[in-house]
Amino acid sequence: MKKEFPFPCKEPLVALIGPTAIGKTALSIELAKEFDFEIISVDSMQVYKYMDIGTAKVSNDEMQGIPHHLIDVVMPDQDFDASSFEQNALASVQDILKRGKRVLLTGGTGLYLRSLLEGLSRQLPTFPEIRAEIQLELEREGRNKLHEQLLLIDRTSGNRIHMNDTQRLIRAIEVFRGTGKKWSEHIAEHQASKQLRFENTLCIGLTCERKQLYKRIGLRTEIMLASGFKEEVEQLVERGYGEQHKSMRSIGYSHMLKLLNGEWDYETMLEKLTRDTRRYAKRQYTWFNKIEAINWFEKTESDRVGGAVCEFLNDTTSAK
């Protein structure tokens, strides 16, 4: 951020997070209208143009005139990751605050939210030759031996990484051999050097009973399919986008591609899409649990959420 808003930023920042289909969009619009927020989307899929129905992207009518940021910013064949989000989100925060508005982060991609609030870990170099050697060791000696080796050189990482997680197992040994330092030490150094970016942050999480969430996911899927999702994917294919692109390998789009390619029939596609969306919701909760100080509310408690936001904004204003 530029000198107008140096780190740590003292301006209030509110985040509204939760799993897919929980009802974040509608509540975010209510909060934005009441408290003069502009919304930054924290969603790894809504950044892509032409991918609207399958991402449950907020429509222009739903926005009700509320400015939204980081929606439709890249084409489906362009790379966009947590680092890209971090840079773009910081620029959006600065722009919003400079204009005297407030920031509301809304979405369900926990990694993206953490990248903004905490910053990403420094990218460690890769060592292809070392990785190839370790891969051969894995094939020759098995993952048990490899895990034992990791425990000897880096017990902290060894205790954290399951022996079945061969990708991270190989990476931990690769980092040690390539840098001469334990992977766990690299992580600890990053944690110690992290700079507090935002002094006044309120993170609100929406939740509900798991069976109710799964019912909402099923309903969301039905609405998505009835709203022309198949036609949306067909149009993307006509534009030249396919499974070779990261965006098209995401939940929903990869499933519809298999239907269009004749790999699955409609019933199989629907069953697997619903199942995988439920699994995705579980993974979202796993990411949310890595974010400290989330204030959880039932999805029906919109009044309580509004009260919490009002109290937070009043407290931060009076503290200036």
Buried (B, 14 or more C-beta within 10 A) or exposed (E): BEEEBEEEBEBBBBBBBBBBBBBBBEBBBBBBEEBEBBBBBBBBBBBBBBBBBBBBBBEEEEBEEBBBBBBBBBBBBBEBEBEBBBEBBBBBBBBBBEEEBBBBBBBBBBBBBBBBBBBBEEEBEEBEEBBEBBBEBBEEEEBEEBBEBBBEBBEBBBEBBEBEBBEBBBBBBBBBBBBEEBBBBBBEEBEEEEEEBBBBBBBBBBBBEEEBBBEBBBEBBEEBBEBEBBEBBBEBBEEEBBEEBBBBEBBBBBBBBBBBEEEBEEEEBBEBBBEBBBEBBEEBBEBBEEBEEBEEBEBEBBEEBBEBBEEBBEEBEEEE
